[in-house]
Amino acid sequence: MLTFPEFQSNLAVVRARMDEACRCAKRDADSVQLLPVTKNHGAFAPEFASVSGLTAVGENRVQEAQLKRKESSASVLWELIGHLQSNKVKDAVATFDRIQSVDSMKVLQRIDRICGEFGKKMPVLLQCNTGEDPNKYGFKVAQMESALELALNADHLEVDGLMTIAPLDNDPDVAKEAFEGLRQLRDDLAAKFSVALPELSMGMTGDLEIAIAAGSTQIRVGTALYGVRVY
Ligand SMILES: *Cc1c(COP(=O)(O)O)cnc(C)c1O
């Protein structure tokens, strides 16, 4: 298992990468938040993050997060960043503080309905498959306007912004195009609906610099903080 000093040194490296990327992009260092991705790591992972002053963690599976949240003493917000099946929406609403991976009209409406039953309001991001990658979830770019309209009219959802995952590709221009595409889409939708959509969740271990240059407000980082995941 990763030790706490190892985690702290990994964190320092990630922070330095973020600072340098912000400097190059002439952005304030505090304009980008680091979301540690704790999936496939035990309850120690959110605890290390929490003790280091990080305020939220990302998980991609409902059941795993449910268990970990119970086991861990971390005081963090829990964010869902993985595909949500409609039969897991109830558990997801009970477990997570924000859902970033809203990727279909059906799941969007179901989250809204169940939040209504629970008497709660859920912050969400709409996940867009900006790279049109057939292996990735997310709304198509052409669906985003109707998805946002539906989400803005939902009583129990609070739309914070947009999320994307770049296509798996060694060419950095492919990621750049996906991230710049999401930012442009956000700007267009925000203007069209007169809403802020402040959050742009994009960038991971391998492409965080490209995402920050394109305007990311939150990078989701697993491997660089916790090491390679063993499945
Ligand atoms: C696993 C995961 C990450 C973290 O990826 P790393 O390459 O390990 O930093 C980020 N976002 C999503 C949606 C993920 O599933």
The ligand as an ORCA input file, in Angstrom:
! r2SCAN-3c Opt
* xyz 0 1
  C     -10.118      6.993    -13.550
  C     -10.609      8.297    -14.001
  C      -9.797      9.451    -13.891
  C      -8.376      9.433    -13.372
  O      -7.517      8.922    -14.365
  P      -5.929      8.896    -14.148
  O      -5.409      8.739    -15.529
  O      -5.625      7.747    -13.260
  O      -5.529     10.195    -13.537
  C     -10.348     10.667    -14.299
  N     -11.605     10.749    -14.777
  C     -12.413      9.675    -14.900
  C     -13.788      9.843    -15.420
  C     -11.931      8.419    -14.516
  O     -12.738      7.346    -14.652
*
